[in-house]
């Protein structure tokens, strides 16, 4: 016998006042997971991981071998570059194309800008 049904039957038999039935508190994990990830700040971290993993495919072998994205905060992707000459090339020549590809793949809400740093 269901415990809730048993409790309701005993309460009715004893003449106790009716209790309001509780709503079903069960939710599918797929409904709760996005909200939980947002509260814990994990959705931003997941986006950062996706961008870092896709970096080589987006920018190509040469740029990927000489650079490494390390952070994505507030839509700004920070990328470490090995040499000052490459920093200049990426910042002046390749930045527009890289930013266009990133926005095309992840959307302009996820990626707003790319900043290159030597180091």
TAFENKA-V480166 format. One record per pair of residues at least 6 apart in sequence whose C-alpha atoms are under 8 Angstrom apart, sorted by the first residue. I is the first residue (numbers start at 1). J is the second residue. If there is no record, write none. Layout:
I | J
I | J
This chain:
11 | 17
11 | 18
12 | 18
34 | 43
37 | 43
38 | 44
44 | 72
44 | 73
47 | 110
48 | 71
48 | 72
51 | 106
52 | 68
52 | 69
52 | 70
55 | 64
55 | 69
56 | 63
56 | 64
58 | 98
58 | 101
58 | 102
59 | 98
66 | 81
66 | 82
66 | 86
67 | 79
67 | 80
67 | 81
67 | 82
68 | 79
68 | 80
68 | 81
69 | 77
69 | 78
69 | 79
69 | 80
70 | 77
70 | 78
70 | 79
70 | 80
71 | 77
71 | 78
71 | 79
72 | 78
74 | 110
75 | 109
75 | 110
75 | 111
75 | 112
75 | 113
76 | 111
76 | 112
76 | 113
76 | 114
76 | 115
77 | 111
77 | 112
77 | 113
77 | 114
77 | 115
78 | 114
78 | 115
78 | 116
78 | 117
79 | 114
79 | 115
79 | 116
79 | 117
80 | 116
80 | 117
80 | 118
80 | 119
81 | 87
81 | 116
81 | 117
81 | 118
81 | 119
82 | 118
82 | 119
83 | 118
83 | 119
84 | 118
87 | 116
87 | 117
87 | 118
90 | 116
91 | 115
91 | 116
95 | 114
99 | 111
99 | 112
99 | 113
99 | 114
102 | 111
103 | 110
103 | 111
103 | 112
